[in-house]
Amino acid sequence: MTRSFCATCGTHILTERQDQRALVLKAGTLDNSSGFTPQVAICFEDAQPFHTVAEGIPTYEGIPRGR
């Protein structure tokens, strides 16, 4: 797993998972996320009551393993 951070503030922005050939972009780090369409919600067991997920988006309590 490779993690990428902002060179200015150190915020975790991107995770690359070689085992699943997947990139995970931290949508909350975007200045404008209006063009972003989520595909899944992960680590949902840690969600706060005000976190919502659009209907039809799969949720995972933790990080999904293998696909």
C-alpha angles and dihedrals in degrees: 000000000000122000125199123205135192109266090217105046105010096239114160104245110163139020122197116200110198092187091063099025088236137141119208114201117197098230092195089068093063120102089215118019096173091111092050118103112192118223100189141000113227133193088024092158086076095050118128119232091257094056111104132185123206116251113270095027110121116234129206125198089218135357113316114242121219125339 
